Amino acid sequence: MSAESTPDPAIPGPGQSRPTGPGHRGKGRRRRPRTGRRKALLVAAWSAAGIVVLGGTGAGVLYFKLNGNLTSVDIDAALGADRPEKADNGSENILVLGSDTRSGGNKKLGGGTDDGTARSDTAMIVHVYKGHKKASVVSIPRDTLIDRPDCTDTDGNEHPAAEGVMFNSAYSTGGAACAVKTVESVSGLRMDHYLEVDFSGFQNLIDDLGGVRVTTTEDIKDPDSHLDLPAGTHRLDGEQALGLVRTRHGVGDGSDLGRIQLQQAFVKALVHQVKDIGLLGNPKKLYDIADTATKTVTTDSDLGSVNSLMSFATGLKGIGPDKMHMVTMPVVYDPADANRVLVEKDKAQQVWTALKNDRPIPESATKGTATGEAKGVVNAGE
């Protein structure tokens, strides 16, 4: 399939026809990018952002019907008491993950077999500042080599610590609880909440929203992600959005870090789209989005009911794309393997210290690192 687009507004919308068509450190040259489902996930979790912002659109009127859709996990029970202290400054930290289960809709979308495993190539720490009017978002690259702490999963199984493993191995080893504990170990920050969204849910939510509008300042063509976008403004449906967020050598330097920058630009377009959609006048669309969102998301037990999730979401409704500061955790390429990155500890500590004290992330923390605006895509909704 070639996700070909024409300038907005003459682009087919959802429902209309459209073109078809954890490892350890290693040595060697950078591998060719992997194709398929895993390449899309660094932004799939931002379907959860759609749920968060929907709290301000009136979706809560219908959510009481949808409580049975929600899945939750008891992270606190699995993690126990050996955790960073909760902040006392009114801020909150939310870990947003994108999961890659190999069953159901994800199998159809990404290929492969249903082997009962799940992976997470997405990790974003969302720090909501006191007053809930602005947020900082820190993406953690999946290929970052870290020392993973010992952890216990939500089924009570214990997993020993491991040194020099990829960050995204934490989730595949011990699920959500191990991922949270690893993030808390790396950052020193307490995660107050946890949100997870699966691969197929991302596509479905984009379609239910009526697509997301983006502008490309140059052509983006990547056969691996089945993406072919000429420069200009496009309204992407769910399938096209997946192609956009998984492209890595269609823009920038062809690295996974460049793709994170592209995805961060898309996130802002997504948040803008949700806030601008005007759902109150369309009850059917409102219900469809609420139904998709509650089926898609997995939360910590504190958010595991519609009432709790809606209360949480309503508290964040004032955070628009202009109030979101998005960065990538400071890293450098591993000299022994260009497919892996290492934490740039001094600069990363500046990020964590700022968030712990509920302060803006200083420019010095990210200068010269993999952050900033994505090449080739801007937010067209402003």
Secondary structure as UniProt FT lines:
FT   STRAND          3..4
FT   TURN            8..9
FT   TURN            14..15
FT   HELIX           37..40
FT   TURN            41..43
FT   HELIX           44..46
FT   HELIX           47..54
FT   TURN            55..59
FT   HELIX           60..63
FT   HELIX           64..69
FT   STRAND          71..73
FT   HELIX           75..79
FT   TURN            80..81
FT   STRAND          92..99
FT   HELIX           104..110
FT   STRAND          120..128
FT   TURN            130..131
FT   STRAND          135..139
FT   TURN            142..143
FT   STRAND          144..148
FT   STRAND          151..152
FT   TURN            154..155
FT   STRAND          158..159
FT   STRAND          162..166
FT   TURN            167..168
FT   HELIX           169..187
FT   STRAND          193..198
FT   HELIX           199..208
FT   TURN            209..210
FT   STRAND          212..216
FT   STRAND          220..222
FT   HELIX           223..225
FT   STRAND          227..229
FT   STRAND          232..236
FT   HELIX           238..246
FT   TURN            252..253
FT   HELIX           256..275
FT   HELIX           279..281
FT   HELIX           283..296
FT   STRAND          297..300
FT   HELIX           301..303
FT   HELIX           306..314
FT   TURN            315..318
FT   HELIX           321..323
FT   STRAND          324..328
FT   STRAND          331..334
FT   TURN            335..336
FT   STRAND          337..343
FT   HELIX           345..356
FT   TURN            357..358
FT   HELIX           363..366
FT   TURN            367..368
FT   TURN            375..376
FT   STRAND          377..379
FT   TURN            380..381
//
